[in-house]
């Protein structure tokens, strides 16, 4: 090997080691506190995805039977995780058979929830590697390493790496599609169209809004055709082929999108809500401001980081044709598409986090080039990386100390044995108490938790009771069913959220008052930024 070749090999090794170190740090940040709340579930959708995937194994079917997100990659992934948990449990003697696993799961869903969260973590780590690979297409290895590092410490990315949802798989597949779309601009190969389309299909099978990434493929085709006029006819043929591969990819990942299309249509219509408790939007421009000022600012580490990202989009658009034709169309269309919805959710911005990190990295590289001072690079690196890293630490402390966990501890210490207690979240941590637990569930009013778990309740039953309700709590029980909610105590997690929008939810507040009657609040637990997470939780002593 020549001296020059040896230098290149050492340089390549150094970059691989640096990327490995970034991924290791990312894994440590995400493993920390990944079991938060367990055995209780603080995110109700985690339980829904687990029950949907359990249905596949119990009924010996590949039809998820639900396509609201559509979420198929998450559901199939969880089913594989559950097969692994059952197999390992039987092999090690923890479970005598599948029935024993079922009994253990309904007593403590954490045996599946925790491995499922690790699956989300795996999607997140692959996303960081894909961010590195994609960023290299736009700005070289320095930009790529910094972009990967920024995503590794992004507090929003860390948060949704630890929750079983559809956001992380969708983001990973969108990034994979962007990676191949960038190669369309660079090389114009048919295989890049095909691979970008297939990956986009998998992204759509994860979450519907990912379909906006087709604008990246279309933009790449346009950019390549403008740069190479002699190839225009060829790219005019390849773009429809990419669309066909997108459809094929979606059906490969989720064949029942076609085979069970009636359920797909029903679920998609059911997902459309005019408003949502605590997440109602205020129109396109209001929502755009909210996404920029809240989740994207937090993800970027503050206003300075967001300013870097905005500068990076300008710099990237000017310096890299692949960035200009791939990232800019996707980022603009995706942001407008989520802002145009009637609701606003921080998690909807997750697919933008990687491109924000890439833009920040490109801005830092540009500023260092403009300043041309040795001290500029370390100062900018610290200014870009330290705020999101510190925010990540604060969020970790909040997850470790949650208001719902504090309320459970108070309840165990103060509520007498033999009491009947209403809970508004999946409080599996209270199952072993000598209480009768009730859970509000829409059409059924309040249902007995232990009895339904013992009967191994199916998601179809929950879906029937839930109806089209986005949230199930005391506020959304069927009018006239408050008599099923007679109890000695109640642990409320949504009441204050309804009070904050009292003008919109008079019926829900009336339901609470019907249940509480002449009761009184005996304990309140409030979140504190950087210390305690969760909603305001009230424990009320009721007077049946």
N, C-alpha and C positions, 0 to 999 in steps of 0.2 A: 504494500500500500504506500502511496506517495505521502509526503509530508502534508500536502494540501488535503488529500483525501482523508488522512488521519484526523486533521483538524476539523473537517466537516463531520466525521463520525463522532468525534468527541462533542462537537456542538449539538449534534442531533441527540446524543445520549443525555446531555445536560438538559435539553428541553423536555425530554421524556421524564427525567427525574423531577423536574420542576412541576410538570403537569401532574405526576403521581403524588407529589407533596400537596398540591392544591386539592386534589380529589380526596386525599387522606384527611386534610383539615375539614373539608366539606362533610365528610362522613362523620367525623368526630362531633361537629356542630349539630348534625342531624340526629345522631344516635343519642346525644344527651337529651334526656327527658322524653324520648320517643314513646315511652309507656305512660305518658301523662294521663291522669284520671282513672286508669284501669284499676279494678274491673268495671267502673262506671264508664259510660260513653257520654261525652260532652257534645259531640256532633252527631245529631240524630241520623244524618245521611250515612254515616259509617255503618250503623246497624242495618239500614235498608240495603246497602250494597252487600253486606255479609249474608243477610237472609236471601237475597236474590241468587247469590252464588251457591248457597246451601241448597236451594231449590233444584239446581242443575244436578247435584249429586243425589238428592233424595228421590227425584222423579225420573232419573236416568234420561235426561233430555239435554239438548244443546240450545234449546230456545230459552233465552233469558226471561221472556215474557214481559219485559219492560224496556222501553227505549227512550225514556225522557231526555237523556243527555246526548246520545243514546247510552253511553257508558259500557258498551259491550266488552271493550278491552279490559276495563277494570273488573267486570264481573267474571269474565273468563280467567283472568289472571288470579283472582281470588279463589276460584274453583280449583285451580292447580295448586295454590297454596294449601287449601283445605285437604286435597288429596295427599299432599306431602305431610301435613300434620297428622292425619289419620294413619298413614302408613308408618311414619316414625313412631307414633304413639303405640301402635299395636306391636311393632318390632321391639320396642324397648319395654313393653309390658305395662305402660301407663294406661292403655285402654285394652280391655279384653276383646272387644269387637267394635263394629261401627255403632251399634246401639249404645255402647258405653261412652263412645265419643260424643254422641248426640246428647246424652244426659249431662256430660261434663260441660259441653258447649253452652247449654241453656242455663247452667248454674254459673258459669264464668266464661263469657264470650271472649275474654282476653286471650284465651288459648289460640284463637284464630285472628283476633284483631291485631295483636302485636306482630305476628308474622306478616299480616296484610300491610301493616304500616311499613315494615321493612321492604316489602315489594315497592311501595311508593318511593321509599328512599333510593332503591335501585334505579327506578326511572329517573329520579333527580340527579343521581351521579352520572348516569349516561348522558343526561342533558348537559351537564357541565363539560364533559368530554366533547360532545357535539358542538357546544358553544366555541370551544377552542378550535376545533376543526373548521367550523364555518367562518370564524373570525380570521383565520389564516388566509382565507380566500380574499379578504377585504383589506387587510393591513399588515400581514406578516406575523411572525411568531411572537414578537413582543406584544403587539396588540392582542393576539390570541391568548397569551398567558394572562395578561391583565384582565381581559374579559372573563376568562374562566375564574380567576380569583374574585372578581367582583360578584359574579353569580354565586360563588361558593359562600360568601358572607352575606348575601342578600337576605334580610330578615323575612321578607314575604315568601321568598323561595324556600327558606328553611322551614317556615311555618307550614306550608302546604306540602312539604316533603314528609311530614309526620302525620298526615291525615289521609284516610282512605277516601278518595274522591276521584273525579275524572280529570282534574286539572293537570296533574303531573304527567300522566301518560299522553294526554293531548299535546302538551307542550313539547315532550320529547319527539313525538312524531312530526309535529310542525317544524321543529328544528332540523330533523332529518330531511324533510322536504325542501327546506330552504338551502341546505347544504348541496343537494343535487341541483336545485334551481340555479344556484350561483355558478355551477359548472356549465349550465346551458349558455350563460353569457360568455364564459371563458372558452368553451370548446364546441358548443353547438351539437353535441352528440345525441343520437336517438335514445341511447340507454339512459342518459341523464333525464330526459323527458319522462321516460318510463318509470324510473326509480323515484323521481320527484312526485309523480302521480300516485304511485302505489303507497308511498309514505303518507301522502296527503289523505288517501283513502283510509288508512289506519287512523290518522288523526281525526277524521270525520266520524269514524266508528267509535271514537273516544268521546268527542264533544262536537256538537253541530257547528258552533261558530268557527271551528278550525277551517271550515271550508273557504273562509276568506283568504287563506294562504294560496288559493289558486291564482290570485292576482300577482303573487310572486312569480309563479310559473309563466303567466301571460306576460308580465313585465320583462322577464328574462328573455322570452322569445322575441319580444319587440326590440329589446336592446341589442340582441345578437343580430337580428335582421337589419337594423339601422347601421350597425357597424360593418356588416358584410352584405351589401345589397345583392350580391350574386346568389346568396343563400335564401332569399326571401320566400320563394315558392316552397322550398323544402321545409322551412319553419312554419309556414302556413298549414302544411300537412301534419307536422309533428305536434302542434298544439292541440288539435282535436284528439290525437292519439293519447296525449297526456291526460285529457279529460276522461277518455275511455278507461285509461289505467287507474284514474282516481276512483271511478265507479267500481272497477274490478277490485281494487284494494279495499274499498269499503265493504264489498260483499264477501271478500275473502275473510276479513276480520269479523264481519257480522252478517252471515248469510241470511239470518232471519229478518234483516231489514227489508228483504224482498219476500221471503216466504211467509212472513207474518205482518204484511204491510198494513193491515187494518189496525192492529194494535199499535204499530208505529204512528199512524195518523192520530189515533186517540191520545196516545201519550204526548205527542208533540203539542196538540191542542190543549191538553191538560196542563202543560208547562207554562202556557201563556197566562200571566197574571197581571191585572191592572196596577196592583201595588203589593207590597210585602212589608210586614212588620219590621221596622228598622232599616229597610232597604229600598224605600220608594224613591224614585228619581224625580227630577224636576225639569225635564226637557233636555234637548240635545246639548245646548251650550252650558247649561248648569252641570250636566253629567260629565261633559268634557273637562270642565274646570275641576270637578270632584276627582276624577281619575288622575288628572295631573297633580292636583294639590294634595291628594291623600295617598292612595296605594303606590303610585309611581314615584312620588316624592319620597315616601318612606323606603321603598325598595332601593332608590338611588342613594339613600343615606342623608337626605335633607335637600334643601334648596340648592346648595352648591353642586351636589351630585346631579340633581335634575338639570341645572344649567349646563353642566358638562355634557349630559346626554343630548340636550337640544343642540348644543354646539357640534357634538359628534355626528348628529344626523346631517347637519349642513356640510361638515368636513368630509364625511364618508360619501355623501352624494357627489361631491366635487372631485374627490380623489380616486374613487373606485367605481368603475362602471357596474361591476357585479353588485355592489352595495346599492347603487342608485336604482338599478332595475329590479332588484330582488327584495331588499329589506324595506326601502321606502314605500313601495306600493302596499306591501303587506301591513306594515305598521300603521299607515294612515287609514287604510280601509278597516282593519281590525278595530282600531281605537274608535272610529266613527260608528262602527256597527254595534259595539257594546254600549257606547254612549247614547245611541238612538233607542235603547230599550227603556221600558217603563221602570225598571229596577236597576239598582247599582250594587255591585258586589266587588269587594277587593279581589276575590279569587278569580273573577273574570279577566283580570289584567295579567294573570300568571304567564300566558303565552308571550306577552310582551317583555318579560323580564330579561330574557337572554339578549334580545336585540337592544334593549336599553343598556345592558352591560357592555355590549360590543360598541355601541355609540360612545359611551363614556370612555372606553379604552382608546378609541380613535381620537377623541378630543384631547386626552392626556398626551398621546403620542404627538399630535399636531402642536400643542403648546410647548412641549419640550423642544420640538424642532424649531419653533419660532424664537424661543428664548435663547437657546444654545448656551445654557449654563449648566455645569455639572450638578449644582444644588437643586435645579428645577425638578429633575426626575424624582428624587426621593421625597421632596416636599409634596409634590402632586400625588405621588403614590399613597402617602400617609393620609392626605386630605381626602382622597377618593375611597380608600379602604377602611380607615378607622371608624368613621361614623356608622356605616352599616354594620360593621363588626360589633360595635358597642350596642347598637339597637338590637342585634341578634341576642346578645347577652341579656338585655332587659326582657326580651320576649321569653327567653328560656326561664328566667325567674318567675315571670307571670304564669307560664304553663305549670311550673312546679308547685305554685301556690294559687289555687283557683278558688273563687268564691263558693262554688258548688262543693268542693272538697271540704272547705271550712264549715259549710252548713251541715254536711254529713257528720263531721266530727262533733259539732254542737248537738245535733240530733241524737247521736249515740249516747252522749253524756246526759241529756236532759229529758228525752221523751221516754215515758215509762213503758215497760213491757206490756203487751196486750193491747197497745194503742192501734188505731187505724190511721194511716198516714198517706196523704196524697203527695205524689212526686210528679214533677213536670219534665224530668229528664230520665234517661235510662240509668237509674241509680242502683246498679248491680252491687255496689259496695254496701248497700243497706239490706240486701236479701237475707243475710244471716241473722238480722235482728228479729226479736220476738214480737214482730208487728204484722199487721195486715196492710200491705202496700196496695194503693190504688193508683192507676195511671189514666189520665183523661184521653179518650180516643174517639173523638168525633161523634159519629152516629150512635155509638154504644154508650156514650156518657163515660163514666169512670169504670174501668175494668179491674178485676183482681189480678195483680201481677203474677203471684206465685201459681195460681191455678192455670193461667194461660201458658206460662213457661213449662209447667209440668205436662201440659197437653201438647207441647212442642208446636206452638202457634205458627201457622204458615203466613207468609207475606201476603198471600191472596186475601186472607181474613183481615189483616191489618189494612190492606188497600181498600177493602169493602167498607170498613168502619171509618177509614180516613176520608174517603170520598175525594173531592177536589181540593181539600184543605192543604195549603202550603205548610201550615204549622198545626200541630195538635197540642193543645193545652186546655186549661179550664176555660179560657176565653172562647175557644172554638168548638166546645161540646154542643151537641144538638140541643136547641132550646127545649126545655121541658124535661131534660135528663139530669138536672142538678140533684135530684133525689138519690141518684146512684153514687153521688160524691159525698155522702155523709161520712165524716171522719172526725178524729180528735185533733189532728194537726195537718198542716199543709206546707209544703216547701215550694214556693212560687219562684220561678226564674224569668217569667215573661211579663208579670204584672206591671212593673215600672216602664217597660217598653210600650205597653198599651197606653199608660198614662201620658207618656211623652207625645203620643199622637191621638189624644182622647177624642178630638173632633172627627177622626176617621174611624174609630173603633168603639162607638157607644154600646153596641150589642155585646161585644166581647167583655167590656168593663162591667156591664150589667150581669153577665154570667159569673164573673168573679164575685160580685157583691151578693149574688144569690147563694153562692157556696159559702162565702165567709160569714154571712149573716151578722151576728153580734160578736164575732170573733175579734181577737186582738193580735197584733204583731208582737212577738216575743223576742225576735232576733233579726238583725239585718246585717248582711255582708256585702261590702261595696268593693269594686275593683280599684286598684291604685296603680297608675302607670309605672312600669318598671319593677313592680313588686308583686302585685296581686292581679291575676287575670280573671276573666269571666264576667257574667252579667251581675246586676244587683239581685241578690237573693234575699227573699223575705220568708221567715218561718212564722206561721200564724197558728195560734191556739184557737180552735174552732169550738162553737157551742151548738151541737146538733139540735 
